[in-house]
Amino acid sequence: MPPNRSLSVAGLFAGIGGVELGLERAGLRTELLCEWWEPAQAVLKHHFSDVPLHDDIQTLAALPDVDVVTAGFPCTDLSQAGRTAGIHGKASGMIKHLFELLESASPTWVVIENVRNMLALDRGTAMEYLVTQFERLGYTWAYRLVDSRFTGVPQRRHRVILVASKVEDPRRVLYADDAGERSGDDYRDDAFGFYWTEGNTGLGWAEDAIPTLKGGSGLGIPSSPAIWVREGGHGRAIVTPRITDAEALQGFPRKWTEPAQQESRASLRWKLVGNAVTVGVAEWLGKRLSQSGDPVPASSRALPEGARWPTAAWGSAGARWAIDISLWPEQRPYVHLLDLVDAQAAAPLSLRATAGFYDRLMRSRLRYPEAFALALKSHIEYMERSGR
């Protein structure tokens, strides 16, 4: 692929444009967007006003003649926070329309993004379906699990990036970079993210970061995570980031989803952001799509039929190999959590939410720092005294 030619993109299941924004930052140009949800459409129309927007992949007659087709298809049926109905569920099953469109299209690259749970749910049925469909159409494919923190944002977010091509080697895109995970010394211990909607079987605990921003939660609602600020003081120790913080945690400019407010209630902006692709991940991918490189030295092994899907693998024509490579292609300069989220401006977690989480935590067998439990109890007492 000539390194200086600007690659063209068709973005299916575009959401609020995280993939397209990242690819454009890498020098690619978007020629078509497809998104059905009105609040997301409002965001796309505002930020990509010159790009044609189609409203339903089911009625998209054909793909334009582009170099790259992206499809961050709905994770609703694959995510642990969703219905886990699987790849053939009503929402996630919409990916079948991508393969119908590829029957009569010839992009150089196809890119799919989705949640980590896709590798394990129903013994990896979703991944098996995807690679089987690509192989049926004559594509070589590769995928890699990545952690958004490699882009410098303080959000621990694991996502599967799958790249397929009929004419190029996707390993030269996904496996050309490997920086390895950061040392624990790179993180500060002044703030810890967790999910207040959990507490029975998990915390979503993250040091100097928040856990994965999600479009839903264990309670079935879009919601923010919470942050324990160790030196936060009364009413400032257990807080929740603002929606503009969430946008920044995904690599978007602040207020990116503001155009959606006229189309929906404010809480759904959390769903828009939680469903998005981290912009920096797409930017890294776009640079490698434009100028691929030699795969880094990494051990590989044949992947037998029915084996668990590893964190990285590639294949073609029914032959598959697992690759030992990290979740960290790069290590961009890290933005510490309290340098991105202003703890003094963040809202304290409500009394009801904190009390419910604390009750679940106390009844669980989870391990947690004693100072964290004391901070929760102190926050509850402060909120009760202040009548908040």
VOLOTOR-613532 format. One line per field, with one value per residue (C-alpha): residue in three letters; x, y, z. Coordinates in Angstrom, 3 decimals. Layout:
code	(ALA/...) $
u	(X/...) $
v	(Y/...) $
w	(Z/...) $
# end
This chain:
code	(MET/PRO/PRO/ASN/ARG/SER/LEU/SER/VAL/ALA/GLY/LEU/PHE/ALA/GLY/ILE/GLY/GLY/VAL/GLU/LEU/GLY/LEU/GLU/ARG/ALA/GLY/LEU/ARG/THR/GLU/LEU/LEU/CYS/GLU/TRP/TRP/GLU/PRO/ALA/GLN/ALA/VAL/LEU/LYS/HIS/HIS/PHE/SER/ASP/VAL/PRO/LEU/HIS/ASP/ASP/ILE/GLN/THR/LEU/ALA/ALA/LEU/PRO/ASP/VAL/ASP/VAL/VAL/THR/ALA/GLY/PHE/PRO/CYS/THR/ASP/LEU/SER/GLN/ALA/GLY/ARG/THR/ALA/GLY/ILE/HIS/GLY/LYS/ALA/SER/GLY/MET/ILE/LYS/HIS/LEU/PHE/GLU/LEU/LEU/GLU/SER/ALA/SER/PRO/THR/TRP/VAL/VAL/ILE/GLU/ASN/VAL/ARG/ASN/MET/LEU/ALA/LEU/ASP/ARG/GLY/THR/ALA/MET/GLU/TYR/LEU/VAL/THR/GLN/PHE/GLU/ARG/LEU/GLY/TYR/THR/TRP/ALA/TYR/ARG/LEU/VAL/ASP/SER/ARG/PHE/THR/GLY/VAL/PRO/GLN/ARG/ARG/HIS/ARG/VAL/ILE/LEU/VAL/ALA/SER/LYS/VAL/GLU/ASP/PRO/ARG/ARG/VAL/LEU/TYR/ALA/ASP/ASP/ALA/GLY/GLU/ARG/SER/GLY/ASP/ASP/TYR/ARG/ASP/ASP/ALA/PHE/GLY/PHE/TYR/TRP/THR/GLU/GLY/ASN/THR/GLY/LEU/GLY/TRP/ALA/GLU/ASP/ALA/ILE/PRO/THR/LEU/LYS/GLY/GLY/SER/GLY/LEU/GLY/ILE/PRO/SER/SER/PRO/ALA/ILE/TRP/VAL/ARG/GLU/GLY/GLY/HIS/GLY/ARG/ALA/ILE/VAL/THR/PRO/ARG/ILE/THR/ASP/ALA/GLU/ALA/LEU/GLN/GLY/PHE/PRO/ARG/LYS/TRP/THR/GLU/PRO/ALA/GLN/GLN/GLU/SER/ARG/ALA/SER/LEU/ARG/TRP/LYS/LEU/VAL/GLY/ASN/ALA/VAL/THR/VAL/GLY/VAL/ALA/GLU/TRP/LEU/GLY/LYS/ARG/LEU/SER/GLN/SER/GLY/ASP/PRO/VAL/PRO/ALA/SER/SER/ARG/ALA/LEU/PRO/GLU/GLY/ALA/ARG/TRP/PRO/THR/ALA/ALA/TRP/GLY/SER/ALA/GLY/ALA/ARG/TRP/ALA/ILE/ASP/ILE/SER/LEU/TRP/PRO/GLU/GLN/ARG/PRO/TYR/VAL/HIS/LEU/LEU/ASP/LEU/VAL/ASP/ALA/GLN/ALA/ALA/ALA/PRO/LEU/SER/LEU/ARG/ALA/THR/ALA/GLY/PHE/TYR/ASP/ARG/LEU/MET/ARG/SER/ARG/LEU/ARG/TYR/PRO/GLU/ALA/PHE/ALA/LEU/ALA/LEU/LYS/SER/HIS/ILE/GLU/TYR/MET/GLU/ARG/SER/GLY/ARG) $
u	(0.000/1.602/2.270/1.423/-2.025/-4.963/-7.118/-10.895/-13.269/-16.857/-17.903/-20.719/-22.280/-20.540/-21.933/-20.515/-17.560/-14.718/-13.262/-13.664/-12.217/-9.174/-8.703/-8.980/-6.310/-4.136/-4.753/-7.623/-10.816/-14.394/-16.717/-19.758/-21.254/-24.046/-25.802/-29.418/-29.755/-30.997/-28.879/-25.733/-26.840/-27.093/-23.467/-22.302/-24.234/-22.620/-19.016/-19.043/-21.417/-19.894/-20.065/-23.170/-25.025/-27.168/-29.625/-29.822/-27.362/-30.328/-31.293/-27.777/-27.803/-24.034/-20.751/-18.953/-15.602/-13.409/-10.145/-11.341/-14.682/-15.108/-17.778/-17.843/-21.050/-23.368/-21.921/-25.289/-25.600/-21.905/-21.061/-21.133/-23.172/-25.635/-28.006/-25.283/-27.643/-24.647/-23.597/-27.005/-28.908/-31.099/-28.516/-25.126/-26.569/-26.735/-23.117/-24.444/-25.306/-21.611/-20.839/-23.782/-22.362/-18.862/-20.183/-20.123/-17.429/-13.630/-12.156/-8.490/-9.193/-12.127/-11.943/-14.173/-14.123/-15.941/-15.755/-13.325/-16.201/-16.668/-13.676/-15.247/-19.040/-20.623/-17.111/-16.117/-19.069/-18.958/-15.313/-15.805/-18.664/-16.674/-13.532/-15.532/-17.400/-14.175/-12.574/-15.642/-15.141/-11.431/-9.990/-6.947/-7.726/-5.927/-7.119/-5.560/-6.917/-5.726/-5.988/-6.977/-4.450/-1.715/-3.024/-2.402/-5.990/-6.602/-9.296/-8.668/-10.617/-9.992/-11.286/-10.827/-9.590/-9.994/-8.509/-9.110/-7.914/-7.901/-4.740/-2.685/-1.342/-3.222/-0.383/1.626/-1.005/-1.860/1.473/3.935/4.079/4.499/5.589/4.506/2.446/3.481/5.272/3.118/5.482/4.052/0.745/-0.061/-1.891/-3.949/-7.132/-8.843/-11.786/-14.562/-18.123/-20.681/-23.246/-21.165/-20.025/-21.394/-18.896/-16.536/-15.459/-14.075/-11.110/-8.522/-5.495/-4.989/-7.713/-11.373/-12.744/-14.272/-16.848/-19.974/-23.199/-25.049/-24.342/-25.163/-28.284/-29.279/-28.807/-26.170/-24.113/-20.766/-18.129/-16.984/-13.573/-12.071/-9.857/-7.648/-7.048/-10.379/-11.779/-15.417/-17.784/-14.844/-13.473/-16.104/-17.009/-18.267/-16.718/-18.744/-19.883/-17.231/-14.648/-16.001/-15.569/-11.951/-11.396/-12.350/-10.034/-12.777/-12.773/-14.939/-18.599/-18.354/-21.765/-23.487/-25.415/-27.278/-28.905/-31.778/-32.474/-32.386/-32.188/-28.797/-28.081/-27.986/-24.844/-23.154/-24.409/-23.126/-19.677/-19.618/-20.391/-17.707/-14.246/-11.371/-10.146/-6.444/-6.880/-8.358/-5.593/-2.886/-4.750/-5.144/-1.426/-0.679/-3.354/-1.665/1.863/2.186/5.348/7.073/5.471/7.530/9.190/6.623/6.096/3.148/1.415/-1.218/-4.723/-6.696/-10.368/-12.478/-9.612/-10.155/-9.587/-6.370/-5.763/-4.265/-4.508/-4.533/-5.645/-6.501/-8.372/-9.085/-5.548/-5.210/-2.353/-2.224/0.264/1.958/1.849/0.848/-2.260/-0.004/1.126/2.550/3.078/1.993/2.500/0.051/-2.482/-3.039/-6.652/-6.730/-5.014/-7.955/-10.819/-11.151/-12.133/-13.316/-15.736/-16.901/-20.204/-20.134/-21.624/-25.173/-26.066/-28.337/-25.747/-22.935/-25.023/-26.208/-22.684/-21.309/-24.000/-23.231/-19.512/-19.850/-21.896/-19.459/-16.228/-14.338/-10.921/-10.435/-8.282/-9.583/-9.033/-11.488/-14.229/-13.567/-13.777/-17.132/-18.490/-17.263/-18.840/-22.186/-22.072/-21.169/-23.975/-26.467/-25.388/-25.543/-28.940/-27.695) $
v	(0.000/3.339/5.207/8.661/7.948/8.924/5.863/6.196/4.834/3.646/3.515/1.080/1.013/4.361/5.368/8.773/8.452/7.287/5.100/7.724/10.529/8.404/7.340/10.942/11.949/9.323/10.881/8.741/10.281/9.202/8.895/7.180/6.756/4.386/4.643/3.986/5.590/9.189/10.560/9.147/10.477/13.956/13.745/12.492/15.156/17.854/16.636/14.997/17.368/16.803/12.999/11.171/9.452/6.368/5.428/1.626/-1.038/-3.273/-0.912/-0.049/-1.382/-1.451/-0.230/2.616/1.946/2.576/1.217/0.529/-0.678/-0.448/-2.164/-1.620/-3.615/-3.591/-5.345/-5.539/-9.309/-9.992/-7.757/-8.934/-5.805/-6.686/-9.536/-12.048/-13.497/-14.067/-13.234/-14.150/-11.922/-9.185/-6.393/-8.088/-10.266/-7.184/-7.936/-10.443/-7.489/-6.586/-9.947/-9.605/-6.269/-7.726/-10.273/-7.535/-5.187/-5.215/-3.049/-3.533/-3.719/-4.624/-3.658/-5.016/-3.910/-5.409/-6.408/-8.879/-11.127/-11.976/-14.326/-16.362/-16.111/-19.391/-20.868/-18.240/-18.704/-15.042/-15.135/-18.451/-16.959/-13.891/-15.655/-18.368/-15.715/-13.957/-17.198/-18.063/-14.795/-15.416/-13.094/-13.525/-12.256/-11.323/-9.966/-8.545/-7.615/-4.129/-1.994/1.632/2.738/2.269/5.473/7.409/7.665/6.509/3.988/0.243/-0.838/-4.147/-4.428/-6.913/-5.342/-7.661/-6.769/-8.764/-8.440/-10.383/-8.740/-7.616/-9.310/-8.051/-9.176/-6.269/-3.954/-5.490/-7.061/-4.436/-2.747/-4.165/-2.017/-4.346/-3.317/-0.364/-0.902/-0.473/2.332/4.403/4.739/6.954/5.640/8.764/7.584/4.296/3.759/1.257/0.493/1.379/-0.767/-3.839/-5.093/-8.633/-10.453/-7.698/-4.087/-3.182/-1.943/0.165/1.990/5.517/4.778/4.022/0.642/0.264/2.905/0.939/1.603/-0.324/-1.760/-4.599/-2.637/-2.353/1.416/3.647/4.994/6.475/4.664/6.129/7.209/6.842/9.890/8.904/12.433/13.824/14.919/15.045/14.686/14.603/11.115/9.164/11.011/10.396/11.921/14.255/13.309/15.628/13.672/10.474/11.960/12.830/9.348/7.987/10.412/12.727/16.498/17.532/18.234/15.915/14.361/17.643/17.640/14.532/16.299/17.601/14.039/12.229/12.541/13.490/10.054/8.513/10.499/7.991/5.191/6.961/7.381/3.914/2.275/4.218/3.163/4.950/7.512/6.852/3.154/3.995/6.529/3.910/1.478/4.079/4.794/1.112/0.677/3.485/2.238/-1.326/-2.785/-6.078/-8.086/-8.011/-11.289/-13.288/-16.949/-18.623/-21.966/-23.768/-23.168/-26.424/-26.467/-25.878/-24.348/-21.241/-18.043/-16.401/-12.657/-12.588/-14.910/-14.963/-17.335/-18.069/-20.837/-22.777/-22.718/-20.709/-19.637/-18.047/-15.202/-14.278/-10.484/-7.921/-5.747/-2.699/-1.864/1.450/3.343/6.892/9.487/8.614/11.103/10.377/10.061/13.110/15.181/14.449/14.408/17.447/15.795/19.119/19.626/16.003/15.135/13.123/9.663/9.815/8.496/5.834/4.615/4.555/2.803/0.168/-0.508/-0.613/-3.086/-5.381/-5.098/-5.983/-9.085/-10.219/-12.169/-9.696/-8.439/-4.691/-2.223/-1.527/2.183/1.958/0.525/3.217/5.915/4.558/4.495/8.023/9.226/7.691/9.390/12.743/12.498/11.601/14.553/16.986/15.705/14.966) $
w	(0.000/-0.997/2.307/0.991/-0.458/1.731/2.316/2.018/4.666/4.978/8.624/9.443/12.931/13.295/16.693/17.585/15.219/17.445/14.724/12.035/14.155/14.965/11.353/10.172/12.683/11.011/7.598/6.302/4.921/5.603/2.601/4.146/7.612/8.580/11.956/12.963/16.449/16.332/19.229/17.609/14.227/15.738/16.850/13.455/11.552/13.676/13.479/10.036/8.293/4.832/4.976/3.647/6.497/5.873/8.597/8.460/7.346/6.495/3.672/2.487/-1.070/-1.602/-0.204/-1.957/-3.588/-0.541/0.838/4.378/5.735/9.508/11.584/15.342/15.477/18.539/21.574/23.353/23.020/23.665/26.612/30.210/30.916/28.156/27.401/26.394/23.799/21.550/18.014/16.612/19.038/17.635/18.016/17.575/14.810/12.593/11.659/9.122/6.870/6.660/5.087/2.714/1.552/1.177/-1.304/-3.958/-2.612/-2.708/0.044/0.810/4.520/6.754/10.432/13.205/16.850/19.819/23.478/25.037/26.102/22.422/22.747/25.560/25.283/24.179/23.879/21.368/19.023/17.959/16.930/15.164/13.179/12.176/11.004/9.234/7.278/6.348/5.249/3.192/1.298/0.767/3.427/5.616/9.103/12.300/15.609/18.736/22.145/23.120/26.252/25.617/28.223/25.608/24.003/27.242/28.513/32.113/31.178/31.422/28.351/26.584/23.035/20.210/16.965/13.962/10.573/7.370/3.786/0.520/-0.813/2.193/5.340/8.411/10.660/9.243/10.733/14.084/15.046/13.835/17.263/20.757/23.676/26.503/29.508/31.626/34.902/37.986/38.979/36.108/37.960/40.909/43.976/44.664/42.883/42.076/39.757/40.501/39.481/42.136/40.277/41.197/44.587/44.651/42.445/41.307/41.661/38.261/40.311/38.468/39.864/38.503/35.943/35.634/34.626/31.187/30.345/29.466/27.596/30.302/33.728/36.049/36.961/33.303/33.070/31.485/34.375/35.239/37.259/40.571/41.814/45.274/45.834/48.742/49.982/48.839/52.203/53.270/50.307/47.871/48.472/46.520/43.327/39.822/36.680/34.492/31.003/29.562/31.567/30.018/26.548/27.344/28.809/25.387/23.603/22.285/22.671/25.611/24.706/21.680/22.417/23.265/19.929/21.145/24.080/21.991/20.831/24.188/27.938/29.276/30.779/27.308/26.550/28.852/26.617/23.516/25.022/26.590/23.256/21.389/20.244/21.970/19.466/20.070/19.318/15.919/15.272/15.888/13.659/10.912/10.845/10.409/7.737/5.812/6.393/7.600/9.082/9.710/12.521/15.717/16.698/18.668/19.349/17.670/17.823/15.829/17.142/17.071/16.242/19.342/21.348/23.440/21.536/22.764/23.061/19.551/16.559/12.774/10.088/6.496/4.667/7.826/9.281/12.511/14.775/18.214/18.671/21.951/21.943/24.557/24.793/24.449/20.892/22.110/25.350/24.694/27.480/30.254/31.608/35.296/36.364/38.634/35.936/33.631/36.145/38.414/41.686/43.097/40.211/40.083/41.743/44.973/44.566/45.924/49.358/47.897/45.397/47.958/50.599/48.149/46.930/50.475/51.563/48.619/49.275/52.954/52.114/49.413/49.701/47.574/48.614/48.906/50.851/54.344/53.734/50.813/53.032/55.618/52.933/51.757/55.306/55.962/52.716/53.686/57.082/55.520/52.958/55.708/57.851/54.946/53.810/50.284) $
# end
